[in-house]
Amino acid sequence: MPLAEIFLLALASMVWPALVAVVVVALASPQPVKLLSVFLAASLLTTVSIGLVIVFVLRGSSLFSGSRPTFGPAVNVAAGVAALVAGYLVRRGGRSEARNTEAKHDGPTWTERTLARGAPLAFLAGVVLNIAPGVFPFVALKNIAELDYSAAASVALVVGFYLIMFLPVEVPLGSYLVAPARTSAAVGRFNSWLRENTRRVAAFVLTLVGIYLVARGIVGLVRG
């Protein structure tokens, strides 16, 4: 069950709005391969480094000890509530955007401005946006710390989690490298789909997983 939950959280983390926003902007740029590559490198470096620190700090603490440890369930409840709030805000933002489709665009977003300036700032975006890449990764890191696996196994789990999380970057990047002509022809349709459906999918996933985490946390607190 813990491994299945970690995998579920990795899949849910794929639709974190900030991550998808970077993919949309990068794919629409003149240099998608360079921007995606640099962003991915910075993202993995940041998330894996911070993730390993969190796992081993938690493992070395007393938070999971005692006859009735409440840290794990409390984290689940807090993360679940945060996900529900994020899902509501994403859904509300989508409705506001739909009501104002004919209004003038206020200008490029921070992500668009940053990636438009090339690879160095794409690297910076990969670092800044992934210092805290959503709420689900922290729950997964807490779960990995609770498993008390060997150091090598824990490192493998952290790396594997983030490799799954960044599939929205890795898949188009790999497609560009393997079949650039075919990818260029399809990227417009894919990007249009992302722009039209990201908010809906993200709101659904955040709400669904948020409910699951709150319920699981409450059960853990009651049983504890």
C-alpha positions in Angstrom: 0.0 0.0 0.0 2.7 2.6 0.8 4.5 2.0 -2.5 1.1 2.2 -4.4 0.3 5.5 -2.6 3.7 6.9 -3.5 3.1 6.0 -7.2 -0.4 7.6 -7.0 1.1 10.8 -5.6 3.7 10.9 -8.3 1.0 10.7 -11.0 -1.1 13.3 -9.2 2.0 15.6 -9.0 2.3 15.6 -12.9 -0.7 17.9 -13.2 0.6 20.6 -10.8 -0.4 23.8 -12.6 3.1 25.4 -12.4 4.7 22.4 -14.0 2.2 22.2 -16.9 2.5 26.0 -17.4 6.2 25.6 -18.1 5.5 22.8 -20.6 3.0 24.8 -22.4 5.2 27.9 -22.7 8.3 25.8 -23.7 6.5 23.9 -26.4 5.3 27.2 -27.9 8.8 28.6 -27.9 11.3 28.6 -30.9 13.7 26.4 -28.8 11.5 23.8 -27.0 14.3 21.2 -26.7 16.8 23.5 -25.1 14.3 25.0 -22.7 12.8 21.7 -21.7 16.2 20.1 -21.2 17.5 22.9 -19.0 14.3 23.1 -17.0 14.3 19.3 -16.5 17.9 19.3 -15.3 17.4 22.1 -12.8 14.1 20.6 -11.6 15.5 17.1 -11.0 18.6 18.6 -9.3 16.5 20.7 -7.0 13.7 18.3 -6.2 15.9 15.2 -5.7 18.4 17.1 -3.5 15.7 18.7 -1.3 13.7 15.4 -1.3 16.6 13.4 0.0 17.3 15.9 2.7 13.7 15.8 3.8 13.6 12.0 3.8 16.7 11.5 5.9 15.9 14.4 8.3 12.5 12.9 9.0 13.9 9.4 9.4 16.4 10.7 11.9 13.8 12.5 13.9 11.4 11.3 16.6 8.3 12.2 14.6 7.4 8.6 13.8 8.2 7.1 17.2 6.0 6.8 20.2 3.0 4.6 20.9 0.6 6.9 19.0 2.5 8.9 16.4 0.4 11.6 14.9 2.8 13.3 12.5 2.0 11.1 9.5 -1.8 11.4 9.7 -1.5 15.1 10.5 0.6 15.6 7.3 -2.0 13.8 5.3 -4.8 16.0 6.6 -2.9 19.2 6.1 -1.8 18.2 2.6 -5.3 17.1 1.7 -6.8 20.4 2.8 -4.2 22.3 0.9 -5.0 20.2 -2.2 -8.7 20.9 -1.8 -8.1 24.6 -1.5 -5.8 24.5 -4.6 -8.3 22.6 -6.5 -11.0 25.1 -5.7 -8.7 28.0 -6.7 -7.8 26.3 -10.0 -11.4 25.6 -10.8 -12.4 29.2 -9.9 -9.6 30.6 -11.9 -10.7 28.6 -14.9 -14.3 29.9 -14.7 -13.0 33.5 -14.4 -10.8 32.9 -17.4 -13.7 31.6 -19.4 -15.8 34.6 -18.6 -13.1 36.9 -19.8 -11.9 35.2 -23.0 -12.7 38.3 -25.0 -10.9 40.6 -22.6 -7.5 42.0 -23.5 -4.5 39.9 -22.3 -2.7 41.7 -19.6 0.7 40.7 -20.9 3.0 37.7 -20.7 3.1 35.7 -17.4 6.1 35.3 -15.2 6.8 31.9 -16.8 6.5 33.2 -20.3 8.8 36.2 -19.6 11.4 33.9 -17.9 11.5 31.2 -20.5 11.6 33.8 -23.3 15.0 34.9 -22.0 16.7 31.6 -22.8 18.3 28.7 -21.1 19.9 30.4 -18.1 16.6 31.7 -16.8 14.9 28.4 -17.7 17.4 26.8 -15.3 16.4 29.4 -12.7 12.8 28.7 -13.2 13.5 25.0 -12.7 15.1 25.8 -9.3 12.6 28.4 -8.1 9.4 26.5 -9.1 10.6 23.3 -7.6 11.8 24.4 -4.2 8.2 23.6 -3.1 6.7 21.7 -6.1 3.2 21.2 -4.7 1.8 19.4 -1.7 1.8 15.8 -2.9 5.6 15.4 -3.1 6.0 16.2 0.6 3.4 13.5 1.5 5.3 11.0 -0.7 8.6 11.9 1.0 7.0 11.4 4.4 5.8 8.0 3.2 9.3 7.1 2.0 10.8 8.1 5.3 8.2 6.0 7.1 9.2 2.9 5.1 12.6 2.9 6.7 14.3 1.3 3.7 18.0 1.2 3.1 19.7 4.4 2.0 20.1 3.1 -1.6 16.4 2.1 -1.8 15.3 5.4 -0.4 17.4 7.3 -3.0 15.9 5.1 -5.7 12.4 5.8 -4.5 13.0 9.6 -4.4 14.5 9.7 -7.9 11.8 7.4 -9.3 9.1 9.6 -7.8 10.4 12.7 -9.5 11.1 11.0 -12.8 7.4 10.1 -12.8 6.3 13.6 -11.7 8.3 15.2 -14.6 6.9 12.9 -17.3 5.1 15.9 -18.8 8.5 17.4 -19.5 10.3 14.1 -20.3 7.8 12.7 -22.8 7.7 15.7 -25.3 11.5 16.1 -24.8 12.2 12.5 -25.7 9.8 12.7 -28.6 11.6 15.7 -30.0 14.9 13.9 -29.7 13.6 10.7 -31.3 11.3 12.0 -34.0 11.6 15.8 -34.3 9.7 16.2 -37.5 6.7 14.2 -36.3 6.8 15.9 -32.9 6.8 19.4 -34.5 3.7 18.5 -36.5 1.9 17.2 -33.4 3.0 19.7 -30.8 0.5 22.4 -31.8 -2.4 20.1 -31.2 -0.9 18.8 -27.9 -0.3 22.3 -26.7 -3.8 23.4 -27.5 -5.2 20.4 -25.6 -3.0 21.3 -22.6 -4.2 24.9 -22.7 -7.9 23.9 -22.9 -7.9 21.1 -20.4 -5.1 21.6 -17.8 -7.3 23.5 -15.3 -10.1 21.0 -15.5 -7.8 18.0 -15.1 -5.8 19.7 -12.3 -8.9 20.7 -10.4 -10.3 17.2 -10.6 -7.0 15.5 -9.5 -6.3 17.9 -6.7 -9.9 17.5 -5.3 -9.9 13.7 -5.6 -6.5 13.1 -4.1 -7.2 15.8 -1.5 -10.3 14.0 -0.3 -8.4 10.8 -0.2 -5.6 12.3 1.9 -8.0 14.0 4.4 -9.9 10.8 4.8 -6.8 8.7 5.3 -5.4 11.2 7.7 -8.5 11.3 9.8 -8.7 7.5 10.0 -5.0 7.5 11.1 -5.6 10.1 13.8 -8.7 8.2 15.1 -6.9 4.8 15.1 -3.8 6.3 16.6 
